Amino acid sequence: MHIEKAQLKEYERIVEILKDGRNQLAERGIDQWQGDYPNPQHVKEDVENGFAYLVHSDDDETVGTFTILPSPDHAYDNLDGEWLMETEDYLTIHRVAIHSDHAGQGYASKLFQEVISYINNNRTDIKSIRIDTHEDNKAMQHLITKSDFTRVGTLHGVYRPEETSYVYEMLTKHSDK
């Protein structure tokens, strides 16, 4: 598996993977992503700003996507909780999706390992990695905690008025500097 920054020519594939992710969540009875988030405009902005990434299998097939946003991430402005570290030197992982054709093959776990390793080894300026997921998305909560993130709080109504999300944070190996 390998990860690369998405190009505009891959826009349609990213939209397709996110729609598939939306459908997977709906099939499991999870209300996450069932509104206008994420939408094609988010994808376009992510790609144009260099925030969107693709996950490829070893045989170079695109199997997933995710976004890494630089701070400040205003989705967290009204966090009900407390960060492990108050810092502006963080990145946020958003819009993680592995296509259903490739689900259950460990790509999501590998994606987290790769991203965390890359940030720890190449981004000495980053002190913290943040992520959130819907309160009912138990699979993503498991993946996040298995990847050594700590739950630090809750978001209410950020993505949709009645939606609650759990927020997690991981301090990088550079957090003590």
ABEGO torsion letter per residue (X at the ends): XBBBBBBAAAAAAAAAAAAAAAAAAAAAGBABGABAOBBAAAAAAAAAAGABBBBBBAAGBBABBBBBBBOBBAAAAABBEBBABBBABBBBBBGBBBBAAABGAGAAAAAAAAAAAAAAAABAABABBBBBBBAABAAAAAAAAAAGBBBAEBBBGAABAABBBBBBBBBBAAAAX
